[in-house]
Amino acid sequence: MAFLKNAWRRAWPTIALAVVLFGVVAALPGIDPGGTMRLIPPVRKRLARPAFEVIGVYGAASPAADGLSESVSYADLSDQTDIVDGIIGEWFTVDPTGRLSRADSDGQAVGFARSSGDSVWALVTFETGNPGAGARSVDGAPAYLTDRDVRRTMTGRLAETAAAELYDGLVLDLSGLMTGTTGAADGVSALVAETRRAMGRSGQVLGVVLPALTAPREQAFAVDPAALAAVADWLILQGWGEHWPGGSAGPLGGLEWLSANLDALVAKVPPGQVSLALPAFAGDWPAGGTGAVRRAGRDAAALRTAPGANAADDPASGEVTVTYTAGTGEPRRLWYLDGAATARRVRLARLYGLRGVVLWKLGEEDASWWPALRGEAGPAR
């Protein structure tokens, strides 16, 4: 007993100093590479995932007029870091032959996110189509779905790059993959399983993006979500697809339609494993016609107050619709989410007990999103 008392007397100053240093580090601000100091508790953010996550898809940087690269997403990341818990960067693309290419990840964004205690995942998008002559394929399907060797090489490179870049994991965007045939559905399942195998159990997260399960414009998503959830850690459901560019104008994803999709998904998958992706963009159709263009939500909000425009909240869908006249004199109609519509969807996600929401993507949204998110899923969550 005397030995233990003596050991404690010698050790307690060191232990006390360590506790004080930990508290100081936990309260340190993140440092914006642009020079702005923001009070962010990065250590505390890292210690435990919040009960309800707000993740932003981070757009790849594009060349600016001064020759430097810039992303419209960075302002949101740096200004709203008390709300945003992580980013999914648009940095990897796989072509139909299985060849992996990558955009330069935004070092400024990654550095700021990490200094803020936020997670950083890399999004992987898949190009579809016939891989061409010389590639082993079935019925012209992408080689990464039909050729095990191609898939193994590609997923190995993905895992190696994610580990080398110290990403928190990978998110595979499956939303554009056609899965109507048994072979294609099996290929998608194998793609996810092979990526998991390549990543190992290192603690990195594997996420997958699913299209809306009841989208009427295309064949149903034929891969069993439960099978994907058994391999992947995280499922992100796209909250749009009720109406699409080639169809008639209408809500991107009305509340009743969203509820039907969530019902179908959480019947098979634990809701805590699911996030709901919210469209920061608008669909802009010719009035009475088809062939919509994708427009940033912030631009839609500006049109809402344009001379001659008529905006209304649609109670059935919980979205905003705007009719206006284009510069060519063509009457047009758009649908998008403002702050109130976003708040409704956050409440819906909470009602279902979801992991959180994904903002698709940062920098495109109507500015009224942020007060709504702060109220529904902000720091007090």
N, C-alpha and C positions, 0 to 999 in steps of 0.2 A: 504493500500500500504506500509506504514511504517513497519507493522508487517511482510509482505512478505520479505522486504529488510533485516530486522533483522534476520529472519529465514534463508535467503540465506547466510548471513555473517557467521552464526554459522555452517551451513551445508557444505559450499563449501570445507573446508579442508578435511572433511571426504570423500566427493565425489571424490575429486582430488586424495586422497590416494587410494581409491578403484580402480580408473581408472589406476593408476600407477601399483598397484599390479596385476591387470588383465593383463596388458601388459607384466609384468615380467613373470607371469605364462604361458602366451601364447607363450613366447619365450624360456621357459625352455626346455632343452633336455629331451628326453625319456632316461630311464636308462636301459641298457641291464643287466639282472641279472648276466651275465658273467663278468660285470665290465666295459664294453665299453660305453662311453658316445657318443651319437649321437644327432646332432642338429635336433630336431623334434618339430614342433609346435603343441602339442597335442590338446590344447584348440581350436586353429583355425581349425584343422582338424575335430573336433567334431561339430563345430558350423554350418557347412553346408556341405552336401554331394557334392563331386566334380561333375562337369558337366559330367565327364566320369570316371566311377569307374574301378579300377583294383583290383579284389578280388582273393585270392588264396585259393584253397582247401588245408587244412592242414592235412597231413597224421598222423594217430595215431602213437604214439611212440611205439617202440619195444625194448625188452631187449637188452642192450649192453653187451659187454664182461666183463665190470667191475661190472655188476649187476644192473647198473642204466638204466633208460629208455631214449631213445633218438629218435628223428625224423629227417629224412633227410630234412624236411620242415623248420626247425628252422633257418638254415643258411640263407635261402632266406628271411625269415621274418625279421631277424635282419639286414641283409645287404642291403635290397632293400626297406626299410620302407618309403623312399620318394616316391616310386611308388605304393606300395601295400597299399590299403585303408581298408582292412579287411581280415579276414580269416573265412573259413567255416570248422570247425573241424570234423573229422571222428570219432565221439564219441558214437553214438547211433545205435543200431541194434534191429529190431523187428523180431522175429521168426514167423513161420506160425501159431502158436497158439495165437499170439498177445502178447507174453511175451517180455518185454523190457529189454535189457541188455545194458551196457555201458562200454566203455573203459575209463580208467582214462584220463580225459582231461589233456593236457600238461600245468601244472600250470605256467611253465616258459614262454611258448608261450603266454598264455592268459594274464599274467601279463605284458609282453613286449608289446603286441598289445594294451592293454588298456593304458599303459603309453605313447604310441605313438599316442593316439587318434584314433586308428583303431577300427572298429566294429568287434565283435566276434559272429558268428552264429554257431549253432550245426547242423551237417548233420545227417539225419535219413535215414538209408538204411533198406530195407524190404526184408527178405528172403521169397522165394516162395516155393510152394510145398504143399503136403497134410499135414494138421495139425495133422493127426493121429486119432486114435480111442478116443472117449470121447469128442472131440471138435465138436461143432455145426458148420457145414460147408455145402456148396452146391457144388456138383460135385468136391469135393477135393480141392476147392479153399482155399487160406489162410483165417483163421478165422477173421483176421482184415478187410477183404473185405466183409464178408458175415454175420457176427454176430455183431449186433449193440452194445450189452452189452460189448463184448470183445473190440470193437473199442473205446467205450466211456471210458472204464477203461484205455486202453493203451494211448489214447490221453490225458487223464487227468494227467497221470503220466509224460508224456512228458512235458506238460505245467507247471506242478509243479516244475519239475527239472530245466527247462529253467529259470523259475522265481527265483528259489533258487540260481542258479549259476550266475544270473545277465547277461545271454546271451542277445544279441540284438535281438534274435529271433531263429526260427527253419527253416531248409530247408529240405523238404521231397523229397527224391530221388524216383521219380515215374518211372524212365527209365527202370527198370527191371520187371515192372508189366505188365502182359498180359491183354489187355483190349478189346479183340476181341468180347466177348459176351456182351450183354446188361447188364447182372447181374454184370460182372466184371467191366465194365465201370461205372456203377452206384456205385459200391463199392468204386472205386477210388475217384469219386467225393464226396461221403459221407465221406471218410477218410480225405480229405482236409477240407471239411466243418466242420467236427467234431473237427479237430485240431484247426481251427479258433475259434470255439465256446469255446473250452477249454482255449485257450490263452486269449480270451476276446479282448477288445480294449485298452490294456494297453500301446500301443506304440511299442510293440515288432513286428518285421517283420516276416511274414510267406512267405517263398519262396518254390517253387516247381521246381524240375529238370525234364525236358521233354526229351524224346528220339527224335532223328531226325525224322521229320514227314514223310519223304519219304524213310526211310531205306528199301531197297528191300528184306532184309533177313527174315523179319517177318511181321506179320499182321500190318496194319496201326494202329497208336495210336488212339483209338476210343473215347477218352474223348475230348470233345469240349474245346479247349484252352480258349475260351471266358468265358465259365462257370468257369474254374479254376481262370482266371484273376479277375473275379467278387468277388472271395473269398480270394484269395492269393494276396499278395502285389507285388510279384516278381516272374517272370518266367525265368528259366535258360535253354536255348536250348543247348543240346549237339551238338557240331560241328563235330561229327564223326559218322560213320555208313554206309558210302557209300560202303565200303568193310569191311569185318568182318573176324574173325579168321577161321571160317569154310568154307569160300569161297576162291576165287582166289585172288592173290595179286593185290593191287591197292591202290589208294589214300584213306586216312582215311576220308577225307571230302574235295573234290575239291571245288574251288571257285564257279563254276557254280552250283554245287550241293548245296552248302551252300546258295547261293542266292535263289534257288528254295525253300529251307526250310524256309528262312526268309520271302520270299514273302508270303508263305502260312500262316505263323504265324502272321505277322504284318497286314495281311488283317483282322484279327479278334481281335488283341490285340494291345493296344497302344505301340509303340516301346520303349517309355521311361520306360516301365514296364518290359522290356526284356534284359537279358544279354546273350552273346554268350560264351559258354564254349569252350576253346581251349585245345586240347589234348597235354599234355607234354610228352606223351609216343609215342612209335613207334610200328608199326605192322611189324613183321619179319616172312616172309613166306618161305617155301621151294620153290626154283625156279621152276615155272611151276606146283606147287602143292597147296594143301590146308593145313590147320592146323597151323595157325600163332601163334607165341608166343608174348606176350606183353613185350616190352623192354623199359627201360627208354630212353628218348630222348637224354640225355647226353651220354649214351652208344652207341646210334646210331651215334651220332656225332663223337665219337672216332673211330667207324668202318669205317666211311667215309674216314679216312686217313690211314687205315690199308693197308699193302702191298697187292697188287693185287686187291684192291677194286676199283670199278668204280662208282662214284657218279655223279648225274646229276640233275639239276633243271628241273622239268616237267612243261612247260609253261601252259599246259591245266589246270592242277589242282592247280598250285601254291604251290606244295609240292616238297620235295627232295626224290629221290629214289636212293638206294644204292644196288649194287650187290656185293657180296663178297663170299668167300669160308670159311665155318665153319671149326673148328679144325678137324672135322671128314672127311673133304674132300667134304662135301655136299654143292652144290651151293645154295645160299639163296638170297632173295631180300627183302629189307625193305623200308618202307615209313614213313616219319616223317616231322615235321615242324622245320625248322631252324629259325634264326632271321628274314630273309627276308620274309619267309612264314608267320610268326607271324605278321609282320608289315602289310602285305597285308590284313590279317583278321581283324586287328584293324581298318584299314582304311575302310574296308567293314562295320564293326559294326558302325563306325561313320557315314558312308554314309546313313545307315538305321535309324540313330537317336536313337540307342540303349542306354540303361542305362550304359553299359560297357561290360567288358569281365571278364570271370572267368578262372583262370589258373588251369588246372586239371592234376597234382597237383604240388604244390611247391616242389622243390628239384629234380624233374625228368627231367626238361626241359634242352634243349641245352643251354649252357651258353650264346650263341649269342642272346637269347631272350631278355636279359636285356638291352643291348644298343638299340635294336629295340623298346622295350616298352618305354624306356626313351625318344626316339625320337618321338614316335607316341602318347604316353599317359602318359608322365612323369609329373614332378612337374609344368611345364609351362602350362599344359592343362587348 
